């Protein structure tokens, strides 16, 4: 199969599941925006008004970290059980498992882009950030998408063999939320704890994106992007290794 | 030998072996692995995983116009063999060479998105079955009329009975003459009228091009669809040839 044929399958599957999801809801797509909006509202209230974090233009800073974070968490938690949930389909006829997973990821990615356009952009337009930054957005989003996809593929595949992963992923991500500089800047972390940040792969996916919305130099941006691509490449290679090793047992375990 | 095209090999299987680590079969979570590693550390590290040979050295050719039935007891490796022919499982040894797209269906109770209507699912399935096809509308509409589902086609797929689901899926997968079509125990949900109709359709398709592999436990269905049978037993070919003798061989297996 060609890449184009895969792409058509993925997009049509995504559209169909979106259609099925909203067919019987009242508010439909609003729910997708309500989650990031509420999280943003509560966090900005607590961290800016109660805890008084002194960060320049905190709303934009928070959104720049929170929206990618929500994308990562929702993709990992919705993507991990995907092979089990569609096990019947995968066993019924030949369909590339990656098509099913990719359509789940694309679904979440559309929500992410929608939240960037509808929530982040207004704050961005009213800030004094140079508008030209928005042109670099695709470069910053690419490692985020690539690495999240590879991680989800690894977790979803392993979840077929160890169903525990699906139970663990939820609370692990809620712990990691505090260990990842999402609502606080990296600079707040004391020198001897910096290694916690350095080994956290999510940092390298969020920072390139956030760079564009807070004051930073282009050298900073490209350095983060390079690191982001490095981490992504490692994850992609790891996911290919896991799949190669497990692909046969896969059909006997879903 | 009648003509050169009649003996053209569409799919060639050479000495394939498929095995699984038996340990993986047990439903283990991280906790069980941890417990066994702590309580029996030596066993855990040293024990060689037990291997289960599902397919144990099989060779055969599928030639143009062949309608092969596969019979065998439960667990003889029928589905695993078909999955490997369809390219879902890679054999650990041996080769499967095919010049053509192999289409296979193993279960008919599956809508891609069961909440959507039968028609919407049909279009989605057609996209998954026939990725190269540009214009799906004529194919899908033909399949829908072949399925005789009538006004049921526009209600959600999940409300279908087993037979209706199977009608829709079988109509679709057989709507395009395919070079090699594999049906693995999928006729049981459909009623006899539809089984007859489908057998007719497969015969006419296979006469024009291609070959088919048909797995079933019913001798009537095999006779309806196939020209010869393969009897699988414990991952090996026990018999291959005419239907009558093949069925007798299969019945003898019960006593061994």
Interface residues (C-beta under 8 A of the other chain):
Chain A: X1 X5 X6 X8 X9 X12 X13 X16 X17 X19 X20 X23 X24 X88 X89 X91 X92 X93 X94 X95 X99 X161 X162 X163 X164 X247 X248 X249 X251 X252 X253
Chain B: X18 X20 X21 X24 X25 X28 X29 X30 X31 X83 X86 X87 X88 X89 X90 X92 X102 X103 X104 X105 X106 X107 X108 X109 X110 X112 X113 X115 X116 X120 X123 X124 X127 X128 X129 X131 X132 X173
